[in-house]
């Protein structure tokens, strides 16, 4: 019998420019003795059939993670939708029906993320994570069947806002508690890294 995650490709979206962290790869920032990306891989790998990294430039800098690197195939860094599209194309070629995308700067992702997104999604629809009443567009389950519509939105409409695509295609909200800490808190800047370090110090298993 197929278990949750057997038909799912996971993708960590690391194709951005990290301007608020001063450039470079914010996912490689150290957080309690492990990089943010290492924490994400440990949390996501058991939940999916395969996990890949969406990133641009030299993939060797991510070699320690042991993940296949899937670059954007849309020019000019159009944002996370390009990474989602690259993952959907990769998933289609590999025979997956769904992709769960997560950002490279969210070190506290829940261990039940994939199972609950799958359970919450209506047939043929996607699902998006919510915590504390706030939607997290970068954390979502995407049907691979949406890749044609997504490519059209990016290339023909120049539509780069994830939230607009989620609403257009009826993504279902799946909510998590935001206490004692938000499982979707992200590290966008040095202040966010300090806040994440405080979480790790208080809850080492976060």
N, CA, C and O of each residue as an XYZ file, in Angstrom:
824
protein
N       0.851     -1.192      0.000
C       0.000      0.000      0.000
C       0.886      1.241      0.000
O       1.901      1.283      0.695
N       0.503      2.247     -0.778
C       1.295      3.460     -0.868
C       1.147      4.268      0.413
O       0.029      4.501      0.873
N       2.248      4.690      0.983
C       2.199      5.523      2.176
C       2.363      6.971      1.774
O       2.752      7.272      0.645
N       2.060      7.883      2.714
C       2.237      9.297      2.455
C       3.668      9.551      1.998
O       4.621      9.045      2.591
N       3.803     10.327      0.954
C       5.137     10.693      0.474
C       5.670      9.826     -0.636
O       6.637     10.215     -1.291
N       5.071      8.638     -0.887
C       5.607      7.756     -1.917
C       5.518      8.353     -3.319
O       6.346      8.053     -4.180
N       4.511      9.199     -3.546
C       4.339      9.784     -4.872
C       4.828     11.229     -4.933
O       4.534     11.951     -5.886
N       5.579     11.647     -3.908
C       5.926     13.058     -3.764
C       7.430     13.276     -3.937
O       8.251     12.572     -3.351
N       7.757     14.253     -4.743
C       9.119     14.772     -4.825
C       9.192     16.016     -3.956
O       8.356     16.909     -4.089
N      10.163     16.089     -3.080
C      10.389     17.290     -2.295
C      11.429     18.168     -2.970
O      12.399     17.667     -3.538
N      11.223     19.486     -2.906
C      12.216     20.414     -3.443
C      12.455     21.524     -2.433
O      11.515     22.100     -1.884
N      13.715     21.811     -2.200
C      14.114     22.936     -1.354
C      14.484     24.078     -2.292
O      15.397     23.951     -3.107
N      13.772     25.189     -2.173
C      13.952     26.317     -3.086
C      15.088     27.210     -2.592
O      14.943     27.923     -1.599
N      16.218     27.161     -3.297
C      17.398     27.942     -2.900
C      17.924     28.760     -4.073
O      19.124     29.017     -4.172
N      17.024     29.164     -4.955
C      17.452     29.872     -6.156
C      17.477     31.371     -6.042
O      17.786     32.059     -7.014
N      17.149     31.912     -4.843
C      17.089     33.358     -4.677
C      18.457     33.991     -4.509
O      19.482     33.308     -4.498
N      18.452     35.320     -4.378
C      19.694     36.092     -4.317
C      20.110     36.460     -2.896
O      21.206     36.984     -2.704
N      19.267     36.201     -1.895
C      19.607     36.417     -0.476
C      20.111     37.823     -0.198
O      21.093     37.995      0.525
N      19.464     38.818     -0.753
C      19.950     40.194     -0.588
C      19.940     40.636      0.872
O      20.863     41.319      1.316
N      18.891     40.249      1.634
C      18.798     40.714      3.016
C      19.821     40.064      3.930
O      20.072     40.554      5.031
N      20.420     38.951      3.479
C      21.495     38.330      4.243
C      22.855     38.759      3.720
O      23.879     38.204      4.117
N      22.870     39.746      2.833
C      24.133     40.244      2.304
C      24.656     39.456      1.130
O      25.847     39.519      0.825
N      23.781     38.704      0.455
C      24.213     37.874     -0.665
C      24.675     36.510     -0.195
O      24.619     36.206      0.997
N      25.130     35.689     -1.125
C      25.544     34.335     -0.765
C      24.334     33.442     -0.569
O      23.219     33.798     -0.952
N      24.558     32.278      0.030
C      23.499     31.292      0.219
C      23.076     31.277      1.683
O      23.790     30.743      2.532
N      21.913     31.863      1.980
C      21.499     31.943      3.381
C      21.239     30.563      3.973
O      21.346     30.374      5.184
N      20.897     29.597      3.119
C      20.676     28.255      3.630
C      21.923     27.598      4.185
O      21.829     26.617      4.922
N      23.097     28.126      3.842
C      24.352     27.569      4.355
C      24.785     28.211      5.668
O      25.814     27.841      6.234
N      23.995     29.178      6.156
C      24.317     29.806      7.437
C      24.233     28.781      8.563
O      23.350     27.923      8.572
N      25.158     28.880      9.508
C      25.193     27.940     10.637
C      24.101     28.276     11.639
O      23.877     29.442     11.966
N      23.432     27.251     12.117
C      22.409     27.411     13.141
C      22.563     26.272     14.140
O      22.094     25.160     13.897
N      23.205     26.542     15.236
C      23.386     25.530     16.272
C      24.239     24.360     15.854
O      23.992     23.230     16.277
N      25.242     24.611     15.028
C      26.168     23.553     14.646
C      25.831     22.828     13.364
O      26.556     21.916     12.966
N      24.761     23.201     12.713
C      24.384     22.638     11.411
C      23.864     23.768     10.553
O      23.302     24.734     11.069
N      24.043     23.659      9.256
C      23.495     24.703      8.393
C      21.971     24.599      8.359
O      21.397     23.549      8.648
N      21.333     25.708      8.000
C      19.877     25.697      7.847
C      19.461     24.619      6.849
O      18.491     23.896      7.077
N      20.189     24.514      5.756
C      19.850     23.497      4.750
C      19.994     22.083      5.292
O      19.173     21.218      4.986
N      21.021     21.839      6.091
C      21.166     20.504      6.678
C      19.964     20.172      7.555
O      19.473     19.043      7.540
N      19.498     21.141      8.306
C      18.321     20.921      9.145
C      17.086     20.619      8.299
O      16.291     19.742      8.636
N      16.936     21.349      7.205
C      15.789     21.129      6.324
C      15.843     19.744      5.692
O      14.829     19.049      5.620
N      17.023     19.345      5.235
C      17.168     18.023      4.616
C      16.834     16.923      5.618
O      16.137     15.968      5.275
N      17.321     17.043      6.853
C      17.020     16.036      7.864
C      15.521     15.935      8.128
O      15.008     14.841      8.363
N      14.826     17.045      8.092
C      13.401     17.039      8.374
C      12.581     16.560      7.178
O      11.570     15.881      7.355
N      13.007     16.906      5.968
C      12.196     16.614      4.790
C      12.458     15.240      4.186
O      11.527     14.599      3.700
N      13.694     14.779      4.206
C      14.040     13.541      3.496
C      13.168     12.347      3.900
O      12.773     11.580      3.022
N      12.846     12.152      5.201
C      12.007     11.000      5.551
C      10.561     11.120      5.080
O       9.825     10.134      5.104
N      10.146     12.305      4.654
C       8.741     12.530      4.327
C       8.416     12.343      2.851
O       7.243     12.287      2.482
N       9.433     12.247      2.001
C       9.219     12.205      0.555
C       9.969     11.032     -0.065
O      10.856     10.444      0.553
N       9.594     10.710     -1.291
C      10.278      9.618     -1.984
C      11.666     10.040     -2.456
O      12.583      9.220     -2.509
N      11.819     11.314     -2.797
C      13.107     11.850     -3.224
C      13.111     13.341     -2.918
O      12.063     13.986     -2.898
N      14.299     13.878     -2.680
C      14.440     15.285     -2.340
C      15.508     15.894     -3.231
O      16.589     15.327     -3.387
N      15.206     17.059     -3.821
C      16.164     17.763     -4.669
C      16.284     19.198     -4.189
O      15.467     19.683     -3.407
N      17.314     19.861     -4.672
C      17.560     21.260     -4.338
C      17.448     22.085     -5.604
O      18.097     21.782     -6.605
N      16.636     23.114     -5.567
C      16.587     24.063     -6.681
C      17.559     25.195     -6.375
O      17.378     25.934     -5.408
N      18.593     25.326     -7.209
C      19.598     26.366     -7.014
C      20.247     26.669     -8.348
O      20.262     25.838     -9.256
N      20.782     27.875     -8.449
C      21.464     28.315     -9.665
C      22.942     28.526     -9.369
O      23.343     28.628     -8.210
N      23.747     28.590    -10.420
C      25.183     28.733    -10.218
C      25.849     27.389    -10.005
O      25.284     26.345    -10.333
N      27.055     27.418     -9.455
C      27.859     26.205     -9.281
C      27.225     25.297     -8.238
O      27.140     25.679     -7.071
N      26.774     24.100     -8.625
C      26.139     23.212     -7.646
C      27.113     22.615     -6.637
O      26.686     22.049     -5.631
N      28.413     22.732     -6.891
C      29.391     22.100     -6.010
C      29.324     22.646     -4.587
O      29.683     21.948     -3.638
N      28.870     23.883     -4.432
C      28.829     24.463     -3.086
C      27.824     23.764     -2.179
O      27.862     23.925     -0.959
N      26.926     22.987     -2.779
C      25.949     22.228     -2.008
C      26.289     20.741     -1.947
O      25.458     19.929     -1.539
N      27.492     20.386     -2.346
C      27.849     18.976     -2.467
C      27.692     18.180     -1.191
O      27.357     16.997     -1.240
N      27.928     18.812     -0.035
C      27.859     18.097      1.235
C      26.444     17.620      1.553
O      26.271     16.724      2.379
N      25.444     18.195      0.920
C      24.067     17.809      1.210
C      23.682     16.493      0.545
O      22.746     15.827      0.987
N      24.395     16.113     -0.510
C      24.098     14.864     -1.197
C      22.804     14.878     -1.993
O      22.197     13.830     -2.214
N      22.376     16.065     -2.428
C      21.129     16.178     -3.191
C      21.414     16.509     -4.646
O      22.392     17.191     -4.954
N      20.564     16.026     -5.539
C      20.596     16.495     -6.913
C      20.188     17.960     -6.939
O      19.267     18.370     -6.231
N      20.880     18.748     -7.761
C      20.585     20.175     -7.871
C      19.880     20.424     -9.199
O      20.399     20.092    -10.265
N      18.692     21.012     -9.119
C      17.869     21.293    -10.291
C      17.813     22.807    -10.471
O      17.179     23.486     -9.665
N      18.458     23.360    -11.505
C      18.447     24.818    -11.686
C      17.172     25.306    -12.365
O      16.429     24.530    -12.967
N      16.939     26.613    -12.252
C      15.854     27.228    -13.014
C      16.131     27.067    -14.505
O      17.286     27.021    -14.928
N      15.064     26.982    -15.296
C      15.250     27.065    -16.746
C      14.551     28.301    -17.310
O      14.347     28.417    -18.519
N      14.185     29.229    -16.408
C      13.628     30.524    -16.793
C      14.661     31.579    -16.422
O      15.178     31.568    -15.305
N      14.965     32.479    -17.331
C      16.061     33.429    -17.142
C      15.711     34.538    -16.147
O      14.544     34.777    -15.837
N      16.748     35.199    -15.664
C      16.648     36.444    -14.891
C      16.081     36.279    -13.492
O      15.457     37.205    -12.974
N      16.277     35.142    -12.877
C      15.888     34.929    -11.487
C      14.471     35.434    -11.190
O      14.305     36.344    -10.378
N      13.454     34.862    -11.829
C      12.087     35.375    -11.627
C      11.467     35.005    -10.287
O      10.300     35.313    -10.047
N      12.224     34.352     -9.410
C      11.700     34.068     -8.090
C      11.335     32.612     -7.882
O      11.643     31.759     -8.714
N      10.664     32.326     -6.742
C      10.408     30.929     -6.381
C       9.535     30.165     -7.362
O       9.631     28.940     -7.435
N       8.684     30.854     -8.122
C       7.866     30.120     -9.089
C       8.722     29.427    -10.140
O       8.361     28.356    -10.628
N       9.858     30.032    -10.492
C      10.757     29.371    -11.448
C      11.315     28.092    -10.850
O      11.458     27.088    -11.548
N      11.633     28.123     -9.557
C      12.114     26.916     -8.895
C      11.049     25.850     -8.810
O      11.332     24.668     -9.005
N       9.814     26.258     -8.520
C       8.716     25.299     -8.498
C       8.530     24.674     -9.875
O       8.347     23.462     -9.990
N       8.577     25.493    -10.914
C       8.424     24.969    -12.275
C       9.527     23.978    -12.607
O       9.253     22.924    -13.181
N      10.767     24.295    -12.259
C      11.873     23.364    -12.515
C      11.637     22.043    -11.801
O      11.907     20.976    -12.353
N      11.129     22.114    -10.567
C      10.863     20.889     -9.808
C       9.702     20.104    -10.410
O       9.743     18.874    -10.451
N       8.670     20.801    -10.876
C       7.543     20.103    -11.508
C       7.980     19.390    -12.776
O       7.562     18.260    -13.031
N       8.813     20.039    -13.568
C       9.329     19.385    -14.773
C      10.181     18.165    -14.414
O      10.068     17.112    -15.041
N      11.023     18.319    -13.411
C      11.868     17.204    -12.950
C      10.986     16.060    -12.443
O      11.245     14.891    -12.732
N       9.946     16.407    -11.685
C       9.048     15.387    -11.139
C       8.306     14.651    -12.246
O       8.141     13.433    -12.186
N       7.859     15.394    -13.259
C       7.138     14.764    -14.368
C       8.016     13.740    -15.077
O       7.559     12.651    -15.426
N       9.286     14.101    -15.285
C      10.202     13.185    -15.955
C      10.488     11.942    -15.122
O      10.768     10.872    -15.662
N      10.416     12.094    -13.796
C      10.722     10.980    -12.896
C       9.483     10.195    -12.479
O       9.596      9.202    -11.761
N       8.301     10.628    -12.920
C       7.092      9.873    -12.636
C       6.377     10.214    -11.350
O       5.538      9.441    -10.891
N       6.690     11.359    -10.755
C       6.000     11.773     -9.531
C       4.720     12.524     -9.872
O       4.630     13.178    -10.911
N       3.729     12.423     -8.985
C       2.449     13.095     -9.199
C       2.375     14.441     -8.491
O       1.589     15.306     -8.877
N       3.195     14.621     -7.450
C       3.121     15.822     -6.636
C       4.515     16.282     -6.245
O       5.457     15.493     -6.177
N       4.620     17.577     -5.990
C       5.849     18.169     -5.478
C       5.498     18.952     -4.223
O       4.540     19.726     -4.218
N       6.264     18.756     -3.167
C       6.160     19.625     -1.995
C       7.377     20.538     -1.987
O       8.517     20.082     -1.898
N       7.110     21.834     -2.081
C       8.177     22.828     -2.104
C       8.301     23.494     -0.742
O       7.303     23.807     -0.092
N       9.546     23.704     -0.322
C       9.826     24.426      0.915
C      10.970     25.392      0.647
O      11.791     25.135     -0.234
N      11.047     26.499      1.383
C      12.137     27.442      1.182
C      13.407     26.994      1.895
O      13.368     26.161      2.801
N      14.524     27.559      1.472
C      15.825     27.164      2.027
C      16.134     27.851      3.342
O      17.200     27.625      3.916
N      15.220     28.690      3.835
C      15.517     29.469      5.042
C      14.554     29.175      6.180
O      14.403     29.992      7.088
N      13.892     28.005      6.145
C      12.910     27.638      7.173
C      13.423     26.413      7.938
O      13.159     25.283      7.528
N      14.149     26.618      9.037
C      14.824     25.490      9.689
C      13.944     24.631     10.580
O      14.407     23.602     11.071
N      12.681     25.017     10.809
C      11.861     24.302     11.789
C      10.635     23.631     11.176
O       9.597     23.525     11.830
N      10.740     23.188      9.956
C       9.596     22.590      9.262
C       9.034     21.396     10.037
O       9.795     20.626     10.622
N       7.705     21.238     10.047
C       7.103     20.149     10.823
C       7.356     18.774     10.221
O       7.472     18.624      9.005
N       7.439     17.782     11.088
C       7.700     16.405     10.651
C       6.494     15.792      9.946
O       6.624     14.767      9.277
N       5.328     16.405     10.089
C       4.124     15.894      9.425
C       3.705     16.770      8.249
O       2.548     16.739      7.832
N       4.639     17.547      7.718
C       4.298     18.508      6.677
C       3.666     17.839      5.458
O       2.569     18.218      5.045
N       4.338     16.861      4.887
C       3.865     16.249      3.653
C       2.552     15.496      3.878
O       1.619     15.624      3.086
N       2.481     14.726      4.939
C       1.270     13.943      5.197
C       0.056     14.843      5.358
O      -1.016     14.533      4.838
N       0.206     15.944      6.065
C      -0.941     16.817      6.305
C      -1.306     17.629      5.062
O      -2.487     17.872      4.813
N      -0.312     18.051      4.283
C      -0.638     18.732      3.033
C      -1.383     17.789      2.086
O      -2.356     18.186      1.445
N      -0.922     16.542      2.004
C      -1.612     15.581      1.150
C      -3.037     15.330      1.625
O      -3.962     15.260      0.816
N      -3.215     15.195      2.942
C      -4.541     14.923      3.488
C      -5.477     16.107      3.273
O      -6.678     15.925      3.070
N      -4.930     17.317      3.319
C      -5.758     18.496      3.193
C      -6.118     18.859      1.771
O      -7.136     19.511      1.540
N      -5.313     18.453      0.820
C      -5.547     18.841     -0.571
C      -6.763     18.118     -1.138
O      -6.931     16.913     -0.946
N      -7.610     18.873     -1.844
C      -8.694     18.235     -2.578
C      -8.102     17.530     -3.793
O      -7.007     17.872     -4.241
N      -8.821     16.550     -4.324
C      -8.328     15.796     -5.478
C      -8.025     16.746     -6.635
O      -8.880     17.517     -7.070
N      -6.797     16.672     -7.117
C      -6.393     17.504     -8.232
C      -5.946     18.897     -7.852
O      -5.429     19.632     -8.693
N      -6.137     19.276     -6.587
C      -5.737     20.593     -6.132
C      -4.444     20.522     -5.338
O      -3.968     19.440     -4.994
N      -3.885     21.688     -5.053
C      -2.729     21.772     -4.194
C      -3.128     22.193     -2.795
O      -4.310     22.373     -2.501
N      -2.135     22.350     -1.936
C      -2.369     22.782     -0.560
C      -1.222     23.675     -0.133
O      -0.083     23.495     -0.565
N      -1.538     24.655      0.733
C      -0.544     25.606      1.204
C      -0.565     25.644      2.725
O      -1.628     25.563      3.341
N       0.610     25.766      3.326
C       0.727     25.776      4.780
C       0.324     27.128      5.353
O       0.560     28.178      4.757
N      -0.295     27.064      6.534
C      -0.721     28.253      7.276
C      -0.320     28.055      8.733
O      -0.405     26.944      9.255
N       0.115     29.126      9.391
C       0.345     29.082     10.833
C       0.004     30.439     11.419
O       0.331     31.477     10.844
N      -0.654     30.422     12.565
C      -1.035     31.669     13.194
C      -1.874     32.555     12.302
O      -1.805     33.780     12.406
N      -2.675     31.952     11.416
C      -3.504     32.720     10.504
C      -2.766     33.293      9.309
O      -3.356     34.030      8.519
N      -1.492     32.974      9.159
C      -0.682     33.535      8.057
C      -0.327     32.433      7.068
O       0.188     31.380      7.444
N      -0.615     32.698      5.786
C      -0.265     31.751      4.729
C       1.219     31.830      4.425
O       1.840     32.887      4.524
N       1.776     30.673      4.048
C       3.196     30.589      3.690
C       3.288     30.071      2.252
O       3.429     28.866      2.046
N       3.213     30.951      1.266
C       3.134     30.505     -0.129
C       4.309     29.642     -0.585
O       4.163     28.836     -1.505
N       5.465     29.802      0.047
C       6.630     29.015     -0.369
C       6.596     27.590      0.167
O       7.444     26.773     -0.190
N       5.616     27.284      1.027
C       5.477     25.932      1.584
C       4.163     25.369      1.072
O       3.097     25.673      1.607
N       4.243     24.559      0.048
C       3.006     24.111     -0.602
C       3.203     22.790     -1.321
O       4.309     22.431     -1.725
N       2.091     22.075     -1.467
C       2.035     20.864     -2.279
C       1.469     21.242     -3.641
O       0.379     21.804     -3.743
N       2.234     20.919     -4.692
C       1.875     21.273     -6.066
C       1.585     20.013     -6.877
O       2.429     19.119     -6.946
N       0.402     19.929     -7.493
C       0.185     18.840     -8.455
C       1.092     19.031     -9.678
O       1.202     20.138    -10.205
N       1.723     17.976    -10.114
C       2.599     18.069    -11.285
C       1.805     18.500    -12.522
O       2.362     19.093    -13.446
N       0.514     18.203    -12.533
C      -0.326     18.589    -13.668
C      -0.408     20.100    -13.868
O      -0.839     20.553    -14.928
N      -0.008     20.882    -12.883
C      -0.061     22.342    -13.016
C       1.129     22.924    -13.770
O       1.187     24.136    -13.978
N       2.069     22.098    -14.179
C       3.308     22.668    -14.722
C       3.074     23.418    -16.033
O       3.759     24.407    -16.292
N       2.144     22.985    -16.856
C       1.876     23.692    -18.114
C       1.288     25.071    -17.823
O       1.710     26.066    -18.412
N       0.320     25.129    -16.922
C      -0.289     26.412    -16.567
C       0.723     27.330    -15.895
O       0.706     28.540    -16.122
N       1.598     26.772    -15.077
C       2.593     27.596    -14.404
C       3.601     28.157    -15.400
O       3.989     29.321    -15.295
N       4.024     27.355    -16.354
C       4.954     27.847    -17.372
C       4.308     28.973    -18.183
O       4.962     29.965    -18.506
N       3.049     28.818    -18.503
C       2.345     29.860    -19.250
C       2.276     31.149    -18.423
O       2.488     32.240    -18.953
N       1.982     31.022    -17.132
C       1.880     32.207    -16.278
C       3.217     32.939    -16.182
O       3.259     34.169    -16.199
N       4.293     32.188    -16.084
C       5.613     32.803    -15.968
C       6.077     33.427    -17.273
O       6.540     34.567    -17.289
N       5.957     32.690    -18.359
C       6.551     33.135    -19.618
C       5.645     34.055    -20.430
O       6.132     34.964    -21.102
N       4.338     33.830    -20.376
C       3.432     34.633    -21.191
C       2.816     35.802    -20.414
O       2.550     36.856    -20.990
N       2.591     35.619    -19.119
C       1.983     36.675    -18.306
C       3.013     37.441    -17.479
O       2.712     38.502    -16.933
N       4.232     36.900    -17.388
C       5.252     37.448    -16.482
C       4.714     37.534    -15.057
O       5.001     38.482    -14.327
N       3.940     36.542    -14.681
C       3.358     36.484    -13.344
C       4.349     35.809    -12.391
O       4.651     34.625    -12.540
N       4.850     36.565    -11.418
C       5.888     36.046    -10.527
C       5.429     35.892     -9.087
O       6.203     35.440     -8.244
N       4.197     36.255     -8.786
C       3.711     36.187     -7.415
C       3.115     34.817     -7.126
O       2.128     34.413     -7.741
N       3.732     34.105     -6.179
C       3.258     32.764     -5.832
C       1.813     32.813     -5.359
O       1.005     31.971     -5.750
N       1.483     33.786     -4.525
C       0.145     33.856     -3.940
C      -0.945     33.938     -5.003
O      -2.006     33.334     -4.845
N      -0.702     34.665     -6.067
C      -1.704     34.773     -7.140
C      -1.940     33.418     -7.789
O      -3.080     33.063     -8.089
N      -0.876     32.662     -8.006
C      -1.023     31.330     -8.609
C      -1.768     30.392     -7.660
O      -2.620     29.619     -8.098
N      -1.461     30.453     -6.385
C      -2.149     29.585     -5.420
C      -3.648     29.870     -5.407
O      -4.461     28.946     -5.376
N      -4.003     31.133     -5.430
C      -5.427     31.485     -5.401
C      -6.111     31.117     -6.725
O      -7.251     30.654     -6.737
N      -5.418     31.323     -7.806
C      -5.984     31.007     -9.119
C      -6.343     29.538     -9.227
O      -7.337     29.185     -9.862
N      -5.538     28.677     -8.611
C      -5.735     27.237     -8.762
C      -6.324     26.583     -7.513
O      -6.272     25.362     -7.371
N      -6.877     27.377     -6.620
C      -7.658     26.833     -5.512
C      -6.892     26.007     -4.506
O      -7.398     24.992     -4.028
N      -5.674     26.422     -4.172
C      -4.908     25.694     -3.163
C      -5.629     25.772     -1.815
O      -6.100     26.833     -1.406
N      -5.702     24.636     -1.143
C      -6.396     24.514      0.137
C      -5.440     24.885      1.271
O      -4.258     24.543      1.223
N      -5.940     25.572      2.275
C      -5.113     25.926      3.432
C      -5.076     24.772      4.433
O      -6.103     24.165      4.737
N      -3.878     24.482      4.939
C      -3.692     23.496      6.002
C      -2.949     24.200      7.128
O      -1.854     24.721      6.920
N      -3.536     24.217      8.312
C      -3.004     25.065      9.387
C      -2.248     24.271     10.447
O      -2.643     23.174     10.841
N      -1.146     24.870     10.891
C      -0.357     24.384     12.021
C      -0.364     25.431     13.127
O      -0.552     26.621     12.871
N      -0.154     24.972     14.366
C      -0.031     25.894     15.489
C       1.260     26.700     15.355
O       2.271     26.197     14.867
N       1.211     27.943     15.789
C       2.386     28.816     15.731
C       3.090     28.907     17.084
O       3.984     29.735     17.256
N       2.704     28.080     18.032
C       3.317     28.076     19.361
C       3.771     26.646     19.689
O       3.140     25.694     19.228
N       4.840     26.467     20.466
C       5.617     27.512     21.149
C       6.522     28.326     20.217
O       7.048     29.367     20.611
N       6.702     27.843     18.970
C       7.411     28.624     17.953
C       6.769     28.296     16.615
O       6.137     27.253     16.448
N       6.941     29.201     15.673
C       6.327     29.014     14.359
C       7.152     28.018     13.546
O       8.331     28.268     13.296
N       6.563     26.899     13.127
C       7.336     25.918     12.365
C       7.753     26.409     10.984
O       8.587     25.787     10.325
N       7.173     27.525     10.546
C       7.513     28.071      9.237
C       8.280     29.381      9.335
O       8.416     30.102      8.347
N       8.780     29.688     10.526
C       9.609     30.883     10.681
C      10.804     30.780      9.740
O      11.433     29.727      9.627
N      11.109     31.898      9.064
C      12.243     31.850      8.144
C      13.326     32.837      8.552
O      13.092     33.782      9.305
N      14.506     32.582      8.032
C      15.692     33.363      8.367
C      16.047     34.204      7.155
O      16.738     33.744      6.246
N      15.568     35.443      7.148
C      15.786     36.324      6.010
C      16.944     37.286      6.205
O      17.459     37.841      5.234
N      17.361     37.491      7.456
C      18.364     38.508      7.747
C      19.080     38.121      9.037
O      18.671     37.165      9.695
N      20.129     38.834      9.411
C      20.859     38.482     10.641
C      19.980     38.467     11.885
O      20.192     37.645     12.777
N      19.005     39.354     11.958
C      18.094     39.353     13.106
C      17.290     38.059     13.156
O      17.097     37.481     14.225
N      16.821     37.605     11.991
C      16.089     36.348     11.940
C      16.954     35.168     12.344
O      16.471     34.233     12.982
N      18.236     35.205     11.978
C      19.153     34.130     12.374
C      19.325     34.104     13.887
O      19.376     33.032     14.491
N      19.414     35.281     14.501
C      19.541     35.352     15.958
C      18.277     34.810     16.630
O      18.368     34.109     17.639
N      17.119     35.121     16.091
C      15.867     34.615     16.652
C      15.784     33.097     16.522
O      15.326     32.415     17.438
N      16.228     32.573     15.381
C      16.227     31.120     15.195
C      17.187     30.443     16.165
O      16.891     29.371     16.693
N      18.335     31.068     16.398
C      19.297     30.510     17.346
C      18.698     30.442     18.748
O      18.965     29.501     19.495
N      17.889     31.437     19.104
C      17.233     31.418     20.410
C      16.248     30.260     20.513
O      16.124     29.642     21.570
N      15.546     29.963     19.416
C      14.630     28.818     19.399
C      15.399     27.519     19.602
O      14.998     26.669     20.397
N      16.505     27.371     18.881
C      17.309     26.146     18.993
C      17.856     25.994     20.405
O      17.913     24.886     20.939
N      18.260     27.112     21.010
C      18.801     27.046     22.359
C      17.749     26.569     23.363
O      18.064     25.844     24.307
N      16.507     26.979     23.149
C      15.453     26.609     24.097
C      14.829     25.260     23.775
O      14.478     24.498     24.676
N      14.690     24.962     22.466
C      14.086     23.706     22.036
C      15.078     23.006     21.092
O      14.948     23.134     19.874
N      16.052     22.281     21.620
C      17.109     21.679     20.779
C      16.578     20.752     19.695
O      17.246     20.556     18.680
N      15.394     20.176     19.883
C      14.838     19.252     18.894
C      13.971     19.955     17.855
O      13.327     19.296     17.039
N      13.950     21.273     17.877
C      13.095     22.034     16.947
C      13.464     21.729     15.494
O      12.854     22.276     14.575
